[in-house]
Amino acid sequence: MCGQFTGWPEQAMDVLWQLQGEPTRATRELHRADRERLVRQPMIALLNDVADADPRYEDFSVWHYRTDSWWWQHQSAVIRLGRKIEIGIRFDLDGLRIQGAWWYPDPGQVDTFRKAVASEGSGHELSAIVEDVRQKGYDISGDVMKRPPRGYPTNHSRTNLLRHRSLIASRSLGCEEWLHTPEAVDRVLSAAADLDALLMWLVRHVKRAA
């Protein structure tokens, strides 16, 4: 793939290392320009190349640093596919991590999700998708109730999914030499393809709830 992203410079890791622990304000300011140039700007370039590869990925944000030290130590970005439905990407000393998430739902989205899960057609489809994503090495998590929600049988065959009030599939892409090359774009696009069926199910069944 030919684009503007050339990889994170190896010096990016040095900058993030300097920001570990609880860096003082003076330390943050000392490294701000290098962090912007070596850590955040490459993330923007990567997301632009990802958006060029698929028009569905054009709406994205690359976070600034804020006041919490965590945001200085981890460069996060999201690609929005629907209301509260996103691909999340994070670069830090552990390398690159990706997740597909429906989270922080709007009012009504949880009920809409549960109705789709309970329905035989869409529910069986989601169950198979989640198992496929899990088999590809993704961790499945979210805000999960301890008990099945009211109004649904406790012995429902998809009770584990019904208990979800958010749904996240995530995995590490690693911390290898490809991080410093344009290959990182292809790695992200490959992982996004892994997550596509899950995210499109959520877009179809949850996106428009209000």
N, C-alpha and C positions, 0 to 999 in steps of 0.2 A: 504494500500500500504506500502510495506517495502522498505526503501531506506536510503540514507544518510542524507536527510533533516529531522531535528527534530523540526523545528519551529524557529521563531525569538525569542531570549530571551527577556524577559520583559525589561531588561536593555537597549535593542536597542532603545526603545522609550526615555529613559533618555538621551542617547547620542544625538539623533536627537533633543531633546528639547534644549540641550546645544548649538546647532549649529543654532538656530533660529535667525532671524534678519540679521544683517551683521556682522558675527563673524570675529574677527581680525585673521591675519595669525597665531599669537601665539595661539589663541584659537583653530584654526583648527588643528595645529600641536599637541596641547595638547591632542586632542581627536582622532587623526588620527588612532592610533593603535586599540583603542576600536571600532571605527567606522568600520574599516576593519574586525575585528573579529566578531562583533555583528550584523552588518548591511549588509555589502557586501558579506562576505563569506557565510552566509545563503542563499542569493539570488543565488549564484553560485550552492550551493547544491540543491536548489529547481529546478533550470533549468536543472541540470544533471538528477534529477529524472523524470522531465517532458520529457526530451529527451529519457530516457530509456523506457518510456511508449509508445512513438510514434517515429519511426525513421525519420519522416518528420521534427521533431523538434531538430535535432542534431546541426544545425548551429545556434548558439546563441552567444550573447555578453552581458557582464555585465559591465556597465560603471564604469570608475574611477571617481575621484572627480573634476578634472579640476580646474580652478581658480574662476569661478562664484560660489557664495555661494549657489545658487539653487541646484547645483549638489551635494553639501555636505548634503543638507536637504532632498533630494529625491534620493532614490536608484533605478535607471532605468535599464532595460534590454530589449533586443529584441530577438525574434526568427524569423529568415529569412525563408520565404517560397518561395520567388521569387524575382526578381529584383524590389526593392522598395515596396515589399509586405511583411508585418511583423505583428507579434503579439508583442505588447508592454506591459510590466509589470512594475509597479512602486510601491515601498513600501515607505511610509513616515508616518508622525504622523496621517494622516487620514486613514491609513490602506493600503490595497492592491487595486490597480486599474489595469484594463486590457483593451486593445483596439486591434482591428484588423484594419490595416491601409494599404492603398495604397497611398503613399504621396511622395513629392519631385520627381515627375516623370521624367524619362529620356525623351529626345526628341523623339517624335513620340508616346509615350504611351497615351497621352491625346486623340489624334486623333483615335487611336486604340480603346480606351475605348468608345469614342462616337459612333463609327461605331457599336460596339457590343451593346450599349444601344439602338441605333436606329433600329437595326435589330429586327424583330418581335419575333423570337424565343428566342435569348439570352437576348433581352431587357425585355421581359415579365418575363423571369426567374429571372433576377436581381431585377426587381421591387418587385416580390413576396418575394425574399430572404430578401431584405432590410426591407420590412414591417414585416416579421416574426422576424427579429432581433430586430426591434423597439418594437414589442409586448413583447419581452423578457426583456425589460427594458434598452436597449442600446440607448444612444444618437447618432444620425447620424449627422455628420458634415464633414468638409473639406473645401478646397478652392473652393468657389462657385461664379461663375460670376453673376452679377446683371441681365444680359439679356441672352437669349438663344444664343448659338454660331452661327456664320455665317454658312450658308449652310444648316441649319435645320429649319423647319417651326416653327414659334413662338407658334403655337397651338399644337405642338407635344404632344401626350399623356404622354410622359416621359420627358417633358422639364425640370422638376426639377432635374432629374438625368443627363441630358445632360449638365447642367450648372456646374457640378462638374469637377474640375481639380485635385481633390484628393477626397478620400472617406474614412471616419473613423467611426467606430462603437465602442463606449467606455462606460464603466460603472464602478462604484465602487463595489468591492466585500465585502467591509466592514472592520471594525476594531473591531473584536471580539476575544474571547479566542482561536478560532481555528488558529489564526495567530501564536500562540506560540506552535503549534503542527504540526505533519506531515499531518494533514488534509488539510493544505493549498495547498498541491500538488493536491489533488483531486478537490479542489475548482478551481484551475487554469485549470485543464484538463476539468472540466465541462464547464467552460466559453469558453475554446478553442473549444469545441464541438459546443457551440452556434454559434461561428463565422466561423465554418468550411465551410459551404456552400458559404458564402460570399467570404472568402479568396480563395477557390478553383475556384470560378467563375473568380475572378481576375487573378489567376494563369493561367487559360485556355485562357482568352481573352486579357490580358494586359502584362503578364510576358515577352514575347519574343519581344515586340516592341523595335525598336532601332531608 
